[in-house]
Amino acid sequence: MPENQLTGAAVMNGTVKRMSQIPDADYIREAEMYGMPSAEYPECPVCGKVCHTIFADRDSGDVYGCDRCVKVLDAADWLENQKMELEEMYHD
Ligand SMILES: [Zn+2]
């Protein structure tokens, strides 16, 4: 993530945040607390980044992505956003 050297700010999800406000990923915090993990972690077949969690279809086992390229959304928030997007489409 690019950080402005003068302000220490970075853009995350479209909003400007100070780098100190952005939490490290869980695996980085774990590595800081407990040392580097002993397990070997794979590269995600979707995004190619080393990851700790793979998300796959319960039945088929098809991989959707990993903790680095898939985000977990609150379902009620997601529904609210879908409704707002539909509303905006009708107003255009
Ligand atoms: Zn991934």
PDB file of the backbone (N, CA, C, O) and the ligand in Angstrom, with CONECT records:
HET     ZN  A 101       1
ATOM      1  N   MET A   1       0.849  -1.191   0.000  1.00  0.00           N
ATOM      2  CA  MET A   1       0.000   0.000   0.000  1.00  0.00           C
ATOM      3  C   MET A   1       0.888   1.246   0.000  1.00  0.00           C
ATOM      4  O   MET A   1       1.757   1.379   0.861  1.00  0.00           O
ATOM      5  N   PRO A   2       0.682   2.155  -0.950  1.00  0.00           N
ATOM      6  CA  PRO A   2       1.544   3.338  -1.002  1.00  0.00           C
ATOM      7  C   PRO A   2       1.260   4.274   0.170  1.00  0.00           C
ATOM      8  O   PRO A   2       0.105   4.535   0.507  1.00  0.00           O
ATOM      9  N   GLU A   3       2.318   4.768   0.775  1.00  0.00           N
ATOM     10  CA  GLU A   3       2.169   5.662   1.908  1.00  0.00           C
ATOM     11  C   GLU A   3       2.800   6.994   1.546  1.00  0.00           C
ATOM     12  O   GLU A   3       3.913   7.038   1.021  1.00  0.00           O
ATOM     13  N   ASN A   4       2.094   8.077   1.825  1.00  0.00           N
ATOM     14  CA  ASN A   4       2.639   9.405   1.610  1.00  0.00           C
ATOM     15  C   ASN A   4       3.715   9.644   2.658  1.00  0.00           C
ATOM     16  O   ASN A   4       3.441   9.590   3.857  1.00  0.00           O
ATOM     17  N   GLN A   5       4.943   9.907   2.208  1.00  0.00           N
ATOM     18  CA  GLN A   5       6.076  10.024   3.130  1.00  0.00           C
ATOM     19  C   GLN A   5       5.916  11.209   4.083  1.00  0.00           C
ATOM     20  O   GLN A   5       6.400  11.158   5.214  1.00  0.00           O
ATOM     21  N   LEU A   6       5.246  12.268   3.644  1.00  0.00           N
ATOM     22  CA  LEU A   6       5.128  13.470   4.482  1.00  0.00           C
ATOM     23  C   LEU A   6       4.048  13.331   5.537  1.00  0.00           C
ATOM     24  O   LEU A   6       4.239  13.737   6.683  1.00  0.00           O
ATOM     25  N   THR A   7       2.923  12.764   5.159  1.00  0.00           N
ATOM     26  CA  THR A   7       1.788  12.727   6.082  1.00  0.00           C
ATOM     27  C   THR A   7       1.621  11.369   6.749  1.00  0.00           C
ATOM     28  O   THR A   7       0.901  11.263   7.742  1.00  0.00           O
ATOM     29  N   GLY A   8       2.261  10.337   6.233  1.00  0.00           N
ATOM     30  CA  GLY A   8       2.052   9.003   6.778  1.00  0.00           C
ATOM     31  C   GLY A   8       0.656   8.492   6.496  1.00  0.00           C
ATOM     32  O   GLY A   8       0.153   7.618   7.202  1.00  0.00           O
ATOM     33  N   ALA A   9       0.021   9.043   5.450  1.00  0.00           N
ATOM     34  CA  ALA A   9      -1.345   8.637   5.147  1.00  0.00           C
ATOM     35  C   ALA A   9      -1.351   7.671   3.964  1.00  0.00           C
ATOM     36  O   ALA A   9      -0.446   7.674   3.130  1.00  0.00           O
ATOM     37  N   ALA A  10      -2.379   6.861   3.916  1.00  0.00           N
ATOM     38  CA  ALA A  10      -2.561   5.954   2.799  1.00  0.00           C
ATOM     39  C   ALA A  10      -4.043   5.847   2.501  1.00  0.00           C
ATOM     40  O   ALA A  10      -4.879   6.114   3.365  1.00  0.00           O
ATOM     41  N   VAL A  11      -4.368   5.458   1.279  1.00  0.00           N
ATOM     42  CA  VAL A  11      -5.768   5.317   0.906  1.00  0.00           C
ATOM     43  C   VAL A  11      -6.156   3.852   1.022  1.00  0.00           C
ATOM     44  O   VAL A  11      -5.533   2.988   0.406  1.00  0.00           O
ATOM     45  N   MET A  12      -7.193   3.573   1.820  1.00  0.00           N
ATOM     46  CA  MET A  12      -7.677   2.196   1.973  1.00  0.00           C
ATOM     47  C   MET A  12      -9.174   2.207   1.763  1.00  0.00           C
ATOM     48  O   MET A  12      -9.882   2.964   2.427  1.00  0.00           O
ATOM     49  N   ASN A  13      -9.669   1.393   0.863  1.00  0.00           N
ATOM     50  CA  ASN A  13     -11.097   1.319   0.543  1.00  0.00           C
ATOM     51  C   ASN A  13     -11.658   2.705   0.230  1.00  0.00           C
ATOM     52  O   ASN A  13     -12.789   3.018   0.601  1.00  0.00           O
ATOM     53  N   GLY A  14     -10.868   3.532  -0.453  1.00  0.00           N
ATOM     54  CA  GLY A  14     -11.343   4.828  -0.891  1.00  0.00           C
ATOM     55  C   GLY A  14     -11.289   5.920   0.157  1.00  0.00           C
ATOM     56  O   GLY A  14     -11.650   7.061  -0.131  1.00  0.00           O
ATOM     57  N   THR A  15     -10.849   5.605   1.365  1.00  0.00           N
ATOM     58  CA  THR A  15     -10.737   6.646   2.389  1.00  0.00           C
ATOM     59  C   THR A  15      -9.287   6.765   2.827  1.00  0.00           C
ATOM     60  O   THR A  15      -8.536   5.790   2.837  1.00  0.00           O
ATOM     61  N   VAL A  16      -8.915   7.990   3.189  1.00  0.00           N
ATOM     62  CA  VAL A  16      -7.537   8.239   3.620  1.00  0.00           C
ATOM     63  C   VAL A  16      -7.398   7.835   5.088  1.00  0.00           C
ATOM     64  O   VAL A  16      -8.181   8.259   5.938  1.00  0.00           O
ATOM     65  N   LYS A  17      -6.409   7.025   5.364  1.00  0.00           N
ATOM     66  CA  LYS A  17      -6.158   6.581   6.745  1.00  0.00           C
ATOM     67  C   LYS A  17      -4.690   6.823   7.064  1.00  0.00           C
ATOM     68  O   LYS A  17      -3.826   6.733   6.191  1.00  0.00           O
ATOM     69  N   ARG A  18      -4.427   7.127   8.311  1.00  0.00           N
ATOM     70  CA  ARG A  18      -3.037   7.133   8.741  1.00  0.00           C
ATOM     71  C   ARG A  18      -2.576   5.676   8.790  1.00  0.00           C
ATOM     72  O   ARG A  18      -3.346   4.777   9.125  1.00  0.00           O
ATOM     73  N   MET A  19      -1.305   5.464   8.449  1.00  0.00           N
ATOM     74  CA  MET A  19      -0.816   4.091   8.440  1.00  0.00           C
ATOM     75  C   MET A  19      -0.981   3.441   9.813  1.00  0.00           C
ATOM     76  O   MET A  19      -1.212   2.237   9.920  1.00  0.00           O
ATOM     77  N   SER A  20      -0.854   4.277  10.885  1.00  0.00           N
ATOM     78  CA  SER A  20      -0.974   3.710  12.234  1.00  0.00           C
ATOM     79  C   SER A  20      -2.399   3.259  12.536  1.00  0.00           C
ATOM     80  O   SER A  20      -2.622   2.516  13.492  1.00  0.00           O
ATOM     81  N   GLN A  21      -3.390   3.709  11.711  1.00  0.00           N
ATOM     82  CA  GLN A  21      -4.779   3.309  11.938  1.00  0.00           C
ATOM     83  C   GLN A  21      -5.106   1.994  11.224  1.00  0.00           C
ATOM     84  O   GLN A  21      -6.136   1.373  11.486  1.00  0.00           O
ATOM     85  N   ILE A  22      -4.219   1.586  10.326  1.00  0.00           N
ATOM     86  CA  ILE A  22      -4.497   0.392   9.539  1.00  0.00           C
ATOM     87  C   ILE A  22      -3.868  -0.805  10.225  1.00  0.00           C
ATOM     88  O   ILE A  22      -2.646  -0.873  10.358  1.00  0.00           O
ATOM     89  N   PRO A  23      -4.694  -1.756  10.666  1.00  0.00           N
ATOM     90  CA  PRO A  23      -4.122  -2.915  11.372  1.00  0.00           C
ATOM     91  C   PRO A  23      -3.370  -3.825  10.419  1.00  0.00           C
ATOM     92  O   PRO A  23      -3.731  -3.968   9.251  1.00  0.00           O
ATOM     93  N   ASP A  24      -2.307  -4.442  10.945  1.00  0.00           N
ATOM     94  CA  ASP A  24      -1.608  -5.456  10.168  1.00  0.00           C
ATOM     95  C   ASP A  24      -2.517  -6.666  10.020  1.00  0.00           C
ATOM     96  O   ASP A  24      -3.427  -6.876  10.822  1.00  0.00           O
ATOM     97  N   ALA A  25      -2.263  -7.450   8.996  1.00  0.00           N
ATOM     98  CA  ALA A  25      -3.013  -8.687   8.815  1.00  0.00           C
ATOM     99  C   ALA A  25      -2.746  -9.615  10.006  1.00  0.00           C
ATOM    100  O   ALA A  25      -1.708  -9.521  10.661  1.00  0.00           O
ATOM    101  N   ASP A  26      -3.709 -10.518  10.273  1.00  0.00           N
ATOM    102  CA  ASP A  26      -3.594 -11.420  11.427  1.00  0.00           C
ATOM    103  C   ASP A  26      -2.275 -12.180  11.431  1.00  0.00           C
ATOM    104  O   ASP A  26      -1.635 -12.311  12.474  1.00  0.00           O
ATOM    105  N   TYR A  27      -1.865 -12.682  10.263  1.00  0.00           N
ATOM    106  CA  TYR A  27      -0.665 -13.516  10.254  1.00  0.00           C
ATOM    107  C   TYR A  27       0.591 -12.698  10.569  1.00  0.00           C
ATOM    108  O   TYR A  27       1.578 -13.235  11.072  1.00  0.00           O
ATOM    109  N   ILE A  28       0.546 -11.385  10.265  1.00  0.00           N
ATOM    110  CA  ILE A  28       1.690 -10.538  10.614  1.00  0.00           C
ATOM    111  C   ILE A  28       1.722 -10.318  12.118  1.00  0.00           C
ATOM    112  O   ILE A  28       2.784 -10.387  12.736  1.00  0.00           O
ATOM    113  N   ARG A  29       0.542 -10.049  12.720  1.00  0.00           N
ATOM    114  CA  ARG A  29       0.491  -9.870  14.180  1.00  0.00           C
ATOM    115  C   ARG A  29       0.910 -11.148  14.891  1.00  0.00           C
ATOM    116  O   ARG A  29       1.623 -11.104  15.893  1.00  0.00           O
ATOM    117  N   GLU A  30       0.460 -12.297  14.365  1.00  0.00           N
ATOM    118  CA  GLU A  30       0.850 -13.571  14.976  1.00  0.00           C
ATOM    119  C   GLU A  30       2.359 -13.769  14.900  1.00  0.00           C
ATOM    120  O   GLU A  30       2.984 -14.236  15.851  1.00  0.00           O
ATOM    121  N   ALA A  31       2.936 -13.405  13.751  1.00  0.00           N
ATOM    122  CA  ALA A  31       4.383 -13.566  13.591  1.00  0.00           C
ATOM    123  C   ALA A  31       5.128 -12.658  14.566  1.00  0.00           C
ATOM    124  O   ALA A  31       6.170 -13.042  15.096  1.00  0.00           O
ATOM    125  N   GLU A  32       4.596 -11.444  14.808  1.00  0.00           N
ATOM    126  CA  GLU A  32       5.234 -10.533  15.756  1.00  0.00           C
ATOM    127  C   GLU A  32       5.141 -11.068  17.180  1.00  0.00           C
ATOM    128  O   GLU A  32       6.076 -10.919  17.967  1.00  0.00           O
ATOM    129  N   MET A  33       4.002 -11.698  17.509  1.00  0.00           N
ATOM    130  CA  MET A  33       3.801 -12.194  18.877  1.00  0.00           C
ATOM    131  C   MET A  33       4.484 -13.531  19.121  1.00  0.00           C
ATOM    132  O   MET A  33       5.063 -13.759  20.183  1.00  0.00           O
ATOM    133  N   TYR A  34       4.412 -14.416  18.124  1.00  0.00           N
ATOM    134  CA  TYR A  34       4.829 -15.801  18.372  1.00  0.00           C
ATOM    135  C   TYR A  34       6.007 -16.231  17.511  1.00  0.00           C
ATOM    136  O   TYR A  34       6.439 -17.382  17.581  1.00  0.00           O
ATOM    137  N   GLY A  35       6.527 -15.327  16.707  1.00  0.00           N
ATOM    138  CA  GLY A  35       7.596 -15.717  15.789  1.00  0.00           C
ATOM    139  C   GLY A  35       7.001 -16.252  14.502  1.00  0.00           C
ATOM    140  O   GLY A  35       5.787 -16.421  14.386  1.00  0.00           O
ATOM    141  N   MET A  36       7.846 -16.510  13.561  1.00  0.00           N
ATOM    142  CA  MET A  36       7.353 -16.969  12.267  1.00  0.00           C
ATOM    143  C   MET A  36       6.669 -18.319  12.418  1.00  0.00           C
ATOM    144  O   MET A  36       7.158 -19.176  13.154  1.00  0.00           O
ATOM    145  N   PRO A  37       5.552 -18.522  11.740  1.00  0.00           N
ATOM    146  CA  PRO A  37       4.855 -19.803  11.851  1.00  0.00           C
ATOM    147  C   PRO A  37       5.706 -20.936  11.299  1.00  0.00           C
ATOM    148  O   PRO A  37       6.457 -20.769  10.337  1.00  0.00           O
ATOM    149  N   SER A  38       5.565 -22.103  11.940  1.00  0.00           N
ATOM    150  CA  SER A  38       6.372 -23.243  11.513  1.00  0.00           C
ATOM    151  C   SER A  38       5.752 -23.942  10.312  1.00  0.00           C
ATOM    152  O   SER A  38       6.439 -24.617   9.545  1.00  0.00           O
ATOM    153  N   ALA A  39       4.421 -23.768  10.160  1.00  0.00           N
ATOM    154  CA  ALA A  39       3.761 -24.438   9.043  1.00  0.00           C
ATOM    155  C   ALA A  39       4.146 -23.766   7.728  1.00  0.00           C
ATOM    156  O   ALA A  39       4.511 -22.591   7.700  1.00  0.00           O
ATOM    157  N   GLU A  40       4.060 -24.510   6.668  1.00  0.00           N
ATOM    158  CA  GLU A  40       4.314 -23.957   5.345  1.00  0.00           C
ATOM    159  C   GLU A  40       2.977 -23.583   4.722  1.00  0.00           C
ATOM    160  O   GLU A  40       2.043 -24.385   4.715  1.00  0.00           O
ATOM    161  N   TYR A  41       2.885 -22.377   4.204  1.00  0.00           N
ATOM    162  CA  TYR A  41       1.629 -21.919   3.649  1.00  0.00           C
ATOM    163  C   TYR A  41       1.719 -21.814   2.126  1.00  0.00           C
ATOM    164  O   TYR A  41       2.759 -21.450   1.578  1.00  0.00           O
ATOM    165  N   PRO A  42       0.617 -22.138   1.454  1.00  0.00           N
ATOM    166  CA  PRO A  42       0.626 -22.167  -0.012  1.00  0.00           C
ATOM    167  C   PRO A  42       0.341 -20.807  -0.628  1.00  0.00           C
ATOM    168  O   PRO A  42      -0.094 -19.879   0.054  1.00  0.00           O
ATOM    169  N   GLU A  43       0.589 -20.704  -1.907  1.00  0.00           N
ATOM    170  CA  GLU A  43       0.134 -19.547  -2.666  1.00  0.00           C
ATOM    171  C   GLU A  43      -1.292 -19.812  -3.104  1.00  0.00           C
ATOM    172  O   GLU A  43      -1.624 -20.920  -3.527  1.00  0.00           O
ATOM    173  N   CYS A  44      -2.129 -18.804  -3.004  1.00  0.00           N
ATOM    174  CA  CYS A  44      -3.531 -18.921  -3.399  1.00  0.00           C
ATOM    175  C   CYS A  44      -3.612 -19.224  -4.895  1.00  0.00           C
ATOM    176  O   CYS A  44      -2.949 -18.563  -5.694  1.00  0.00           O
ATOM    177  N   PRO A  45      -4.421 -20.222  -5.283  1.00  0.00           N
ATOM    178  CA  PRO A  45      -4.546 -20.533  -6.711  1.00  0.00           C
ATOM    179  C   PRO A  45      -5.247 -19.432  -7.498  1.00  0.00           C
ATOM    180  O   PRO A  45      -5.176 -19.418  -8.727  1.00  0.00           O
ATOM    181  N   VAL A  46      -5.926 -18.505  -6.810  1.00  0.00           N
ATOM    182  CA  VAL A  46      -6.637 -17.423  -7.508  1.00  0.00           C
ATOM    183  C   VAL A  46      -5.759 -16.184  -7.650  1.00  0.00           C
ATOM    184  O   VAL A  46      -5.599 -15.662  -8.753  1.00  0.00           O
ATOM    185  N   CYS A  47      -5.177 -15.700  -6.521  1.00  0.00           N
ATOM    186  CA  CYS A  47      -4.427 -14.441  -6.579  1.00  0.00           C
ATOM    187  C   CYS A  47      -2.917 -14.647  -6.551  1.00  0.00           C
ATOM    188  O   CYS A  47      -2.164 -13.731  -6.883  1.00  0.00           O
ATOM    189  N   GLY A  48      -2.469 -15.825  -6.163  1.00  0.00           N
ATOM    190  CA  GLY A  48      -1.039 -16.111  -6.189  1.00  0.00           C
ATOM    191  C   GLY A  48      -0.266 -15.639  -4.969  1.00  0.00           C
ATOM    192  O   GLY A  48       0.952 -15.801  -4.904  1.00  0.00           O
ATOM    193  N   LYS A  49      -0.983 -15.040  -3.975  1.00  0.00           N
ATOM    194  CA  LYS A  49      -0.292 -14.576  -2.769  1.00  0.00           C
ATOM    195  C   LYS A  49      -0.236 -15.699  -1.735  1.00  0.00           C
ATOM    196  O   LYS A  49      -1.121 -16.553  -1.680  1.00  0.00           O
ATOM    197  N   VAL A  50       0.815 -15.683  -0.917  1.00  0.00           N
ATOM    198  CA  VAL A  50       0.893 -16.655   0.177  1.00  0.00           C
ATOM    199  C   VAL A  50      -0.233 -16.347   1.155  1.00  0.00           C
ATOM    200  O   VAL A  50      -0.434 -15.194   1.538  1.00  0.00           O
ATOM    201  N   CYS A  51      -0.968 -17.383   1.557  1.00  0.00           N
ATOM    202  CA  CYS A  51      -2.150 -17.148   2.375  1.00  0.00           C
ATOM    203  C   CYS A  51      -2.277 -18.184   3.470  1.00  0.00           C
ATOM    204  O   CYS A  51      -1.625 -19.228   3.438  1.00  0.00           O
ATOM    205  N   HIS A  52      -3.131 -17.881   4.447  1.00  0.00           N
ATOM    206  CA  HIS A  52      -3.361 -18.787   5.579  1.00  0.00           C
ATOM    207  C   HIS A  52      -4.689 -19.496   5.496  1.00  0.00           C
ATOM    208  O   HIS A  52      -4.850 -20.583   6.051  1.00  0.00           O
ATOM    209  N   THR A  53      -5.653 -18.890   4.804  1.00  0.00           N
ATOM    210  CA  THR A  53      -6.989 -19.472   4.715  1.00  0.00           C
ATOM    211  C   THR A  53      -7.413 -19.527   3.256  1.00  0.00           C
ATOM    212  O   THR A  53      -7.286 -18.547   2.522  1.00  0.00           O
ATOM    213  N   ILE A  54      -7.915 -20.680   2.846  1.00  0.00           N
ATOM    214  CA  ILE A  54      -8.450 -20.850   1.497  1.00  0.00           C
ATOM    215  C   ILE A  54      -9.969 -20.976   1.623  1.00  0.00           C
ATOM    216  O   ILE A  54     -10.464 -21.729   2.462  1.00  0.00           O
ATOM    217  N   PHE A  55     -10.698 -20.249   0.801  1.00  0.00           N
ATOM    218  CA  PHE A  55     -12.150 -20.359   0.795  1.00  0.00           C
ATOM    219  C   PHE A  55     -12.574 -21.198  -0.404  1.00  0.00           C
ATOM    220  O   PHE A  55     -12.227 -20.895  -1.546  1.00  0.00           O
ATOM    221  N   ALA A  56     -13.334 -22.262  -0.125  1.00  0.00           N
ATOM    222  CA  ALA A  56     -13.730 -23.186  -1.176  1.00  0.00           C
ATOM    223  C   ALA A  56     -15.189 -23.568  -1.032  1.00  0.00           C
ATOM    224  O   ALA A  56     -15.762 -23.485   0.054  1.00  0.00           O
ATOM    225  N   ASP A  57     -15.782 -23.984  -2.130  1.00  0.00           N
ATOM    226  CA  ASP A  57     -17.164 -24.446  -2.137  1.00  0.00           C
ATOM    227  C   ASP A  57     -17.294 -25.692  -1.252  1.00  0.00           C
ATOM    228  O   ASP A  57     -16.485 -26.615  -1.351  1.00  0.00           O
ATOM    229  N   ARG A  58     -18.315 -25.714  -0.388  1.00  0.00           N
ATOM    230  CA  ARG A  58     -18.502 -26.833   0.543  1.00  0.00           C
ATOM    231  C   ARG A  58     -18.647 -28.165  -0.185  1.00  0.00           C
ATOM    232  O   ARG A  58     -18.126 -29.187   0.262  1.00  0.00           O
ATOM    233  N   ASP A  59     -19.347 -28.145  -1.290  1.00  0.00           N
ATOM    234  CA  ASP A  59     -19.662 -29.399  -1.974  1.00  0.00           C
ATOM    235  C   ASP A  59     -18.591 -29.800  -2.980  1.00  0.00           C
ATOM    236  O   ASP A  59     -18.091 -30.925  -2.958  1.00  0.00           O
ATOM    237  N   SER A  60     -18.247 -28.866  -3.860  1.00  0.00           N
ATOM    238  CA  SER A  60     -17.335 -29.221  -4.951  1.00  0.00           C
ATOM    239  C   SER A  60     -15.870 -29.097  -4.564  1.00  0.00           C
ATOM    240  O   SER A  60     -15.008 -29.733  -5.172  1.00  0.00           O
ATOM    241  N   GLY A  61     -15.581 -28.272  -3.544  1.00  0.00           N
ATOM    242  CA  GLY A  61     -14.185 -28.028  -3.190  1.00  0.00           C
ATOM    243  C   GLY A  61     -13.524 -26.995  -4.090  1.00  0.00           C
ATOM    244  O   GLY A  61     -12.343 -26.692  -3.916  1.00  0.00           O
ATOM    245  N   ASP A  62     -14.271 -26.446  -5.058  1.00  0.00           N
ATOM    246  CA  ASP A  62     -13.712 -25.415  -5.939  1.00  0.00           C
ATOM    247  C   ASP A  62     -13.282 -24.211  -5.102  1.00  0.00           C
ATOM    248  O   ASP A  62     -14.026 -23.748  -4.237  1.00  0.00           O
ATOM    249  N   VAL A  63     -12.081 -23.713  -5.366  1.00  0.00           N
ATOM    250  CA  VAL A  63     -11.520 -22.607  -4.589  1.00  0.00           C
ATOM    251  C   VAL A  63     -12.010 -21.275  -5.145  1.00  0.00           C
ATOM    252  O   VAL A  63     -11.906 -21.004  -6.341  1.00  0.00           O
ATOM    253  N   TYR A  64     -12.556 -20.437  -4.233  1.00  0.00           N
ATOM    254  CA  TYR A  64     -12.981 -19.084  -4.608  1.00  0.00           C
ATOM    255  C   TYR A  64     -11.855 -18.074  -4.430  1.00  0.00           C
ATOM    256  O   TYR A  64     -11.782 -17.084  -5.158  1.00  0.00           O
ATOM    257  N   GLY A  65     -10.983 -18.321  -3.467  1.00  0.00           N
ATOM    258  CA  GLY A  65      -9.915 -17.370  -3.181  1.00  0.00           C
ATOM    259  C   GLY A  65      -9.379 -17.627  -1.789  1.00  0.00           C
ATOM    260  O   GLY A  65      -9.527 -18.721  -1.244  1.00  0.00           O
ATOM    261  N   CYS A  66      -8.750 -16.603  -1.213  1.00  0.00           N
ATOM    262  CA  CYS A  66      -8.088 -16.780   0.077  1.00  0.00           C
ATOM    263  C   CYS A  66      -8.324 -15.564   0.958  1.00  0.00           C
ATOM    264  O   CYS A  66      -9.035 -14.633   0.579  1.00  0.00           O
ATOM    265  N   ASP A  67      -7.718 -15.586   2.140  1.00  0.00           N
ATOM    266  CA  ASP A  67      -7.856 -14.453   3.069  1.00  0.00           C
ATOM    267  C   ASP A  67      -7.211 -13.185   2.532  1.00  0.00           C
ATOM    268  O   ASP A  67      -7.439 -12.105   3.076  1.00  0.00           O
ATOM    269  N   ARG A  68      -6.415 -13.291   1.485  1.00  0.00           N
ATOM    270  CA  ARG A  68      -5.774 -12.098   0.915  1.00  0.00           C
ATOM    271  C   ARG A  68      -6.614 -11.491  -0.208  1.00  0.00           C
ATOM    272  O   ARG A  68      -6.491 -10.296  -0.475  1.00  0.00           O
ATOM    273  N   CYS A  69      -7.471 -12.285  -0.877  1.00  0.00           N
ATOM    274  CA  CYS A  69      -8.186 -11.750  -2.043  1.00  0.00           C
ATOM    275  C   CYS A  69      -9.709 -11.842  -1.918  1.00  0.00           C
ATOM    276  O   CYS A  69     -10.425 -11.364  -2.798  1.00  0.00           O
ATOM    277  N   VAL A  70     -10.212 -12.446  -0.843  1.00  0.00           N
ATOM    278  CA  VAL A  70     -11.656 -12.514  -0.630  1.00  0.00           C
ATOM    279  C   VAL A  70     -11.952 -11.760   0.656  1.00  0.00           C
ATOM    280  O   VAL A  70     -11.234 -11.912   1.645  1.00  0.00           O
ATOM    281  N   LYS A  71     -13.013 -10.940   0.651  1.00  0.00           N
ATOM    282  CA  LYS A  71     -13.368 -10.274   1.894  1.00  0.00           C
ATOM    283  C   LYS A  71     -14.692 -10.804   2.402  1.00  0.00           C
ATOM    284  O   LYS A  71     -15.568 -11.185   1.625  1.00  0.00           O
ATOM    285  N   VAL A  72     -14.823 -10.821   3.720  1.00  0.00           N
ATOM    286  CA  VAL A  72     -16.037 -11.282   4.374  1.00  0.00           C
ATOM    287  C   VAL A  72     -16.911 -10.064   4.625  1.00  0.00           C
ATOM    288  O   VAL A  72     -16.466  -9.077   5.211  1.00  0.00           O
ATOM    289  N   LEU A  73     -18.170 -10.140   4.172  1.00  0.00           N
ATOM    290  CA  LEU A  73     -19.096  -9.030   4.331  1.00  0.00           C
ATOM    291  C   LEU A  73     -20.222  -9.430   5.267  1.00  0.00           C
ATOM    292  O   LEU A  73     -20.665 -10.578   5.273  1.00  0.00           O
ATOM    293  N   ASP A  74     -20.676  -8.469   6.054  1.00  0.00           N
ATOM    294  CA  ASP A  74     -21.884  -8.680   6.830  1.00  0.00           C
ATOM    295  C   ASP A  74     -23.052  -8.759   5.837  1.00  0.00           C
ATOM    296  O   ASP A  74     -23.219  -7.858   5.015  1.00  0.00           O
ATOM    297  N   ALA A  75     -23.850  -9.810   5.903  1.00  0.00           N
ATOM    298  CA  ALA A  75     -24.892 -10.034   4.904  1.00  0.00           C
ATOM    299  C   ALA A  75     -25.935  -8.917   4.908  1.00  0.00           C
ATOM    300  O   ALA A  75     -26.413  -8.524   3.844  1.00  0.00           O
ATOM    301  N   ALA A  76     -26.292  -8.404   6.075  1.00  0.00           N
ATOM    302  CA  ALA A  76     -27.278  -7.326   6.147  1.00  0.00           C
ATOM    303  C   ALA A  76     -26.723  -6.051   5.511  1.00  0.00           C
ATOM    304  O   ALA A  76     -27.444  -5.345   4.806  1.00  0.00           O
ATOM    305  N   ASP A  77     -25.432  -5.752   5.759  1.00  0.00           N
ATOM    306  CA  ASP A  77     -24.807  -4.583   5.133  1.00  0.00           C
ATOM    307  C   ASP A  77     -24.768  -4.749   3.622  1.00  0.00           C
ATOM    308  O   ASP A  77     -25.020  -3.802   2.877  1.00  0.00           O
ATOM    309  N   TRP A  78     -24.446  -5.970   3.172  1.00  0.00           N
ATOM    310  CA  TRP A  78     -24.380  -6.240   1.740  1.00  0.00           C
ATOM    311  C   TRP A  78     -25.745  -5.991   1.091  1.00  0.00           C
ATOM    312  O   TRP A  78     -25.833  -5.358   0.039  1.00  0.00           O
ATOM    313  N   LEU A  79     -26.814  -6.501   1.733  1.00  0.00           N
ATOM    314  CA  LEU A  79     -28.167  -6.321   1.205  1.00  0.00           C
ATOM    315  C   LEU A  79     -28.509  -4.831   1.123  1.00  0.00           C
ATOM    316  O   LEU A  79     -29.084  -4.371   0.137  1.00  0.00           O
ATOM    317  N   GLU A  80     -28.151  -4.092   2.162  1.00  0.00           N
ATOM    318  CA  GLU A  80     -28.421  -2.653   2.185  1.00  0.00           C
ATOM    319  C   GLU A  80     -27.714  -1.966   1.020  1.00  0.00           C
ATOM    320  O   GLU A  80     -28.297  -1.100   0.366  1.00  0.00           O
ATOM    321  N   ASN A  81     -26.464  -2.343   0.755  1.00  0.00           N
ATOM    322  CA  ASN A  81     -25.710  -1.757  -0.359  1.00  0.00           C
ATOM    323  C   ASN A  81     -26.343  -2.107  -1.706  1.00  0.00           C
ATOM    324  O   ASN A  81     -26.393  -1.277  -2.613  1.00  0.00           O
ATOM    325  N   GLN A  82     -26.831  -3.359  -1.826  1.00  0.00           N
ATOM    326  CA  GLN A  82     -27.484  -3.769  -3.071  1.00  0.00           C
ATOM    327  C   GLN A  82     -28.717  -2.911  -3.329  1.00  0.00           C
ATOM    328  O   GLN A  82     -28.952  -2.471  -4.454  1.00  0.00           O
ATOM    329  N   LYS A  83     -29.509  -2.675  -2.271  1.00  0.00           N
ATOM    330  CA  LYS A  83     -30.720  -1.856  -2.402  1.00  0.00           C
ATOM    331  C   LYS A  83     -30.358  -0.442  -2.808  1.00  0.00           C
ATOM    332  O   LYS A  83     -31.018   0.147  -3.664  1.00  0.00           O
ATOM    333  N   MET A  84     -29.290   0.123  -2.189  1.00  0.00           N
ATOM    334  CA  MET A  84     -28.888   1.494  -2.511  1.00  0.00           C
ATOM    335  C   MET A  84     -28.423   1.581  -3.964  1.00  0.00           C
ATOM    336  O   MET A  84     -28.721   2.559  -4.649  1.00  0.00           O
ATOM    337  N   GLU A  85     -27.694   0.564  -4.440  1.00  0.00           N
ATOM    338  CA  GLU A  85     -27.223   0.581  -5.825  1.00  0.00           C
ATOM    339  C   GLU A  85     -28.389   0.500  -6.798  1.00  0.00           C
ATOM    340  O   GLU A  85     -28.388   1.181  -7.824  1.00  0.00           O
ATOM    341  N   LEU A  86     -29.388  -0.328  -6.488  1.00  0.00           N
ATOM    342  CA  LEU A  86     -30.587  -0.418  -7.331  1.00  0.00           C
ATOM    343  C   LEU A  86     -31.306   0.922  -7.386  1.00  0.00           C
ATOM    344  O   LEU A  86     -31.747   1.362  -8.448  1.00  0.00           O
ATOM    345  N   GLU A  87     -31.420   1.565  -6.223  1.00  0.00           N
ATOM    346  CA  GLU A  87     -32.087   2.854  -6.128  1.00  0.00           C
ATOM    347  C   GLU A  87     -31.360   3.890  -6.998  1.00  0.00           C
ATOM    348  O   GLU A  87     -31.995   4.668  -7.711  1.00  0.00           O
ATOM    349  N   GLU A  88     -30.022   3.890  -6.931  1.00  0.00           N
ATOM    350  CA  GLU A  88     -29.243   4.837  -7.713  1.00  0.00           C
ATOM    351  C   GLU A  88     -29.430   4.585  -9.211  1.00  0.00           C
ATOM    352  O   GLU A  88     -29.447   5.530 -10.000  1.00  0.00           O
ATOM    353  N   MET A  89     -29.573   3.300  -9.611  1.00  0.00           N
ATOM    354  CA  MET A  89     -29.780   2.974 -11.029  1.00  0.00           C
ATOM    355  C   MET A  89     -31.076   3.591 -11.531  1.00  0.00           C
ATOM    356  O   MET A  89     -31.132   4.099 -12.651  1.00  0.00           O
ATOM    357  N   TYR A  90     -32.145   3.547 -10.685  1.00  0.00           N
ATOM    358  CA  TYR A  90     -33.437   4.067 -11.120  1.00  0.00           C
ATOM    359  C   TYR A  90     -33.468   5.577 -11.156  1.00  0.00           C
ATOM    360  O   TYR A  90     -34.273   6.163 -11.881  1.00  0.00           O
ATOM    361  N   HIS A  91     -32.598   6.225 -10.380  1.00  0.00           N
ATOM    362  CA  HIS A  91     -32.580   7.690 -10.336  1.00  0.00           C
ATOM    363  C   HIS A  91     -31.749   8.284 -11.451  1.00  0.00           C
ATOM    364  O   HIS A  91     -31.836   9.486 -11.703  1.00  0.00           O
ATOM    365  N   ASP A  92     -30.931   7.467 -12.140  1.00  0.00           N
ATOM    366  CA  ASP A  92     -30.078   8.004 -13.216  1.00  0.00           C
ATOM    367  C   ASP A  92     -30.868   8.202 -14.493  1.00  0.00           C
ATOM    368  O   ASP A  92     -30.314   8.645 -15.499  1.00  0.00           O
TER     369      ASP A  92
HETATM  370 ZN    ZN A 101      -6.106 -15.264  -2.956  1.00  0.00          ZN2+
END
